[in-house]
Amino acid sequence: MYTPRTKIVCTLGPSTSTDDAIRGLIEAGMNVARVNFSHGTHDQHSVTIAMVRRLAEEVG
């Protein structure tokens, strides 16, 4: 069986900061979530990271 080595990396920002948006990215095949720490606060990013982890577990 062929296993693709290509990864889909998505940079998360204001337009992808909702549960529905992140769930859609995961369901579309996102392998890596990238957060740009040059913009936003650490508190905002920690919420986003927690959301990605929770949704990744839910979606599988």
VMD Tcl script that builds the backbone (N, CA, C; Angstrom):
set m [mol new atoms 180]
animate dup $m
set s [atomselect $m all]
$s set {name element resname resid chain x y z} {
  {N N MET 1 A 0.847 -1.177 0.000}
  {CA C MET 1 A 0.000 0.000 0.000}
  {C C MET 1 A 0.889 1.235 0.000}
  {N N TYR 2 A 0.525 2.229 -0.790}
  {CA C TYR 2 A 1.294 3.462 -0.907}
  {C C TYR 2 A 0.915 4.420 0.208}
  {N N THR 3 A 1.910 4.906 0.933}
  {CA C THR 3 A 1.690 5.902 1.975}
  {C C THR 3 A 2.309 7.213 1.516}
  {N N PRO 4 A 1.486 8.248 1.312}
  {CA C PRO 4 A 2.052 9.515 0.842}
  {C C PRO 4 A 2.963 10.145 1.892}
  {N N ARG 5 A 4.061 10.724 1.418}
  {CA C ARG 5 A 4.996 11.382 2.322}
  {C C ARG 5 A 4.749 12.885 2.387}
  {N N THR 6 A 3.870 13.365 1.547}
  {CA C THR 6 A 3.551 14.786 1.528}
  {C C THR 6 A 2.664 15.128 2.715}
  {N N LYS 7 A 2.949 16.242 3.352}
  {CA C LYS 7 A 2.144 16.711 4.483}
  {C C LYS 7 A 1.435 17.999 4.099}
  {N N ILE 8 A 0.268 18.205 4.653}
  {CA C ILE 8 A -0.486 19.434 4.436}
  {C C ILE 8 A -0.314 20.299 5.675}
  {N N VAL 9 A 0.339 21.443 5.489}
  {CA C VAL 9 A 0.617 22.375 6.579}
  {C C VAL 9 A -0.314 23.568 6.426}
  {N N CYS 10 A -1.071 23.886 7.465}
  {CA C CYS 10 A -2.007 25.011 7.433}
  {C C CYS 10 A -1.591 26.036 8.478}
  {N N THR 11 A -1.455 27.283 8.035}
  {CA C THR 11 A -1.174 28.372 8.961}
  {C C THR 11 A -2.492 28.893 9.496}
  {N N LEU 12 A -2.646 28.883 10.804}
  {CA C LEU 12 A -3.889 29.316 11.422}
  {C C LEU 12 A -3.822 30.797 11.745}
  {N N GLY 13 A -4.942 31.475 11.529}
  {CA C GLY 13 A -5.025 32.901 11.800}
  {C C GLY 13 A -6.449 33.278 12.145}
  {N N PRO 14 A -6.775 34.560 12.046}
  {CA C PRO 14 A -8.113 35.021 12.428}
  {C C PRO 14 A -9.254 34.339 11.665}
  {N N SER 15 A -9.049 34.044 10.386}
  {CA C SER 15 A -10.134 33.435 9.610}
  {C C SER 15 A -10.284 31.944 9.874}
  {N N THR 16 A -9.333 31.343 10.569}
  {CA C THR 16 A -9.410 29.914 10.882}
  {C C THR 16 A -9.320 29.683 12.382}
  {N N SER 17 A -9.949 30.554 13.146}
  {CA C SER 17 A -9.846 30.434 14.603}
  {C C SER 17 A -11.116 29.893 15.253}
  {N N THR 18 A -12.037 29.378 14.445}
  {CA C THR 18 A -13.269 28.815 14.993}
  {C C THR 18 A -13.211 27.290 14.959}
  {N N ASP 19 A -14.040 26.672 15.771}
  {CA C ASP 19 A -14.126 25.205 15.773}
  {C C ASP 19 A -14.448 24.668 14.385}
  {N N ASP 20 A -15.437 25.271 13.733}
  {CA C ASP 20 A -15.863 24.781 12.417}
  {C C ASP 20 A -14.752 24.886 11.382}
  {N N ALA 21 A -14.012 25.991 11.394}
  {CA C ALA 21 A -12.936 26.185 10.419}
  {C C ALA 21 A -11.816 25.173 10.634}
  {N N ILE 22 A -11.413 24.988 11.882}
  {CA C ILE 22 A -10.327 24.051 12.169}
  {C C ILE 22 A -10.774 22.620 11.907}
  {N N ARG 23 A -12.005 22.296 12.271}
  {CA C ARG 23 A -12.534 20.956 11.987}
  {C C ARG 23 A -12.527 20.698 10.477}
  {N N GLY 24 A -12.919 21.696 9.699}
  {CA C GLY 24 A -12.912 21.562 8.242}
  {C C GLY 24 A -11.518 21.308 7.697}
  {N N LEU 25 A -10.521 22.005 8.242}
  {CA C LEU 25 A -9.143 21.788 7.803}
  {C C LEU 25 A -8.675 20.376 8.144}
  {N N ILE 26 A -9.001 19.916 9.336}
  {CA C ILE 26 A -8.603 18.563 9.742}
  {C C ILE 26 A -9.280 17.531 8.849}
  {N N GLU 27 A -10.560 17.701 8.602}
  {CA C GLU 27 A -11.291 16.760 7.754}
  {C C GLU 27 A -10.797 16.800 6.313}
  {N N ALA 28 A -10.260 17.943 5.877}
  {CA C ALA 28 A -9.728 18.072 4.519}
  {C C ALA 28 A -8.324 17.488 4.390}
  {N N GLY 29 A -7.720 17.091 5.527}
  {CA C GLY 29 A -6.432 16.418 5.463}
  {C C GLY 29 A -5.261 17.144 6.084}
  {N N MET 30 A -5.515 18.188 6.859}
  {CA C MET 30 A -4.417 18.919 7.502}
  {C C MET 30 A -3.602 17.979 8.387}
  {N N ASN 31 A -2.270 17.978 8.188}
  {CA C ASN 31 A -1.369 17.179 9.015}
  {C C ASN 31 A -0.669 18.013 10.074}
  {N N VAL 32 A -0.403 19.284 9.752}
  {CA C VAL 32 A 0.356 20.163 10.640}
  {C C VAL 32 A -0.360 21.495 10.743}
  {N N ALA 33 A -0.543 21.974 11.961}
  {CA C ALA 33 A -1.108 23.305 12.184}
  {C C ALA 33 A 0.036 24.236 12.578}
  {N N ARG 34 A 0.173 25.317 11.826}
  {CA C ARG 34 A 1.241 26.290 12.081}
  {C C ARG 34 A 0.618 27.548 12.669}
  {N N VAL 35 A 1.225 28.072 13.726}
  {CA C VAL 35 A 0.761 29.306 14.355}
  {C C VAL 35 A 1.900 30.316 14.264}
  {N N ASN 36 A 1.617 31.492 13.716}
  {CA C ASN 36 A 2.622 32.541 13.576}
  {C C ASN 36 A 2.626 33.383 14.848}
  {N N PHE 37 A 3.653 33.231 15.655}
  {CA C PHE 37 A 3.722 33.938 16.932}
  {C C PHE 37 A 4.114 35.406 16.789}
  {N N SER 38 A 4.343 35.857 15.556}
  {CA C SER 38 A 4.616 37.282 15.339}
  {C C SER 38 A 3.348 38.108 15.480}
  {N N HIS 39 A 2.208 37.463 15.368}
  {CA C HIS 39 A 0.921 38.150 15.450}
  {C C HIS 39 A 0.083 37.506 16.541}
  {N N GLY 40 A -0.618 38.308 17.323}
  {CA C GLY 40 A -1.457 37.793 18.397}
  {C C GLY 40 A -0.674 37.642 19.688}
  {N N THR 41 A -1.412 37.258 20.727}
  {CA C THR 41 A -0.797 37.094 22.042}
  {C C THR 41 A -0.590 35.614 22.343}
  {N N HIS 42 A 0.228 35.350 23.335}
  {CA C HIS 42 A 0.450 33.960 23.736}
  {C C HIS 42 A -0.851 33.340 24.251}
  {N N ASP 43 A -1.670 34.124 24.927}
  {CA C ASP 43 A -2.952 33.611 25.416}
  {C C ASP 43 A -3.859 33.211 24.257}
  {N N GLN 44 A -3.915 34.029 23.211}
  {CA C GLN 44 A -4.728 33.697 22.038}
  {C C GLN 44 A -4.220 32.418 21.379}
  {N N HIS 45 A -2.911 32.292 21.268}
  {CA C HIS 45 A -2.338 31.113 20.618}
  {C C HIS 45 A -2.538 29.855 21.458}
  {N N SER 46 A -2.491 29.987 22.766}
  {CA C SER 46 A -2.706 28.800 23.604}
  {C C SER 46 A -4.132 28.288 23.466}
  {N N VAL 47 A -5.090 29.195 23.295}
  {CA C VAL 47 A -6.481 28.788 23.058}
  {C C VAL 47 A -6.585 28.058 21.720}
  {N N THR 48 A -5.945 28.599 20.689}
  {CA C THR 48 A -5.980 27.978 19.361}
  {C C THR 48 A -5.334 26.601 19.385}
  {N N ILE 49 A -4.194 26.478 20.038}
  {CA C ILE 49 A -3.497 25.191 20.108}
  {C C ILE 49 A -4.337 24.158 20.851}
  {N N ALA 50 A -4.962 24.559 21.947}
  {CA C ALA 50 A -5.836 23.642 22.690}
  {C C ALA 50 A -7.012 23.205 21.827}
  {N N MET 51 A -7.550 24.135 21.038}
  {CA C MET 51 A -8.674 23.816 20.163}
  {C C MET 51 A -8.256 22.802 19.094}
  {N N VAL 52 A -7.076 22.995 18.503}
  {CA C VAL 52 A -6.575 22.062 17.486}
  {C C VAL 52 A -6.393 20.677 18.089}
  {N N ARG 53 A -5.812 20.604 19.259}
  {CA C ARG 53 A -5.588 19.300 19.902}
  {C C ARG 53 A -6.901 18.594 20.211}
  {N N ARG 54 A -7.867 19.352 20.735}
  {CA C ARG 54 A -9.167 18.762 21.075}
  {C C ARG 54 A -9.876 18.258 19.815}
  {N N LEU 55 A -9.895 19.079 18.776}
  {CA C LEU 55 A -10.587 18.695 17.548}
  {C C LEU 55 A -9.885 17.544 16.839}
  {N N ALA 56 A -8.561 17.501 16.903}
  {CA C ALA 56 A -7.830 16.390 16.292}
  {C C ALA 56 A -8.210 15.071 16.958}
  {N N GLU 57 A -8.383 15.096 18.266}
  {CA C GLU 57 A -8.819 13.893 18.987}
  {C C GLU 57 A -10.244 13.512 18.596}
  {N N GLU 58 A -11.123 14.514 18.493}
  {CA C GLU 58 A -12.522 14.250 18.150}
  {C C GLU 58 A -12.664 13.693 16.738}
  {N N VAL 59 A -11.968 14.303 15.794}
  {CA C VAL 59 A -12.093 13.903 14.389}
  {C C VAL 59 A -11.348 12.602 14.137}
  {N N GLY 60 A -10.229 12.441 14.822}
  {CA C GLY 60 A -9.468 11.210 14.695}
  {C C GLY 60 A -8.414 11.345 13.684}
}
mol reanalyze $m
mol bondsrecalc $m
mol representation Tube
mol addrep $m
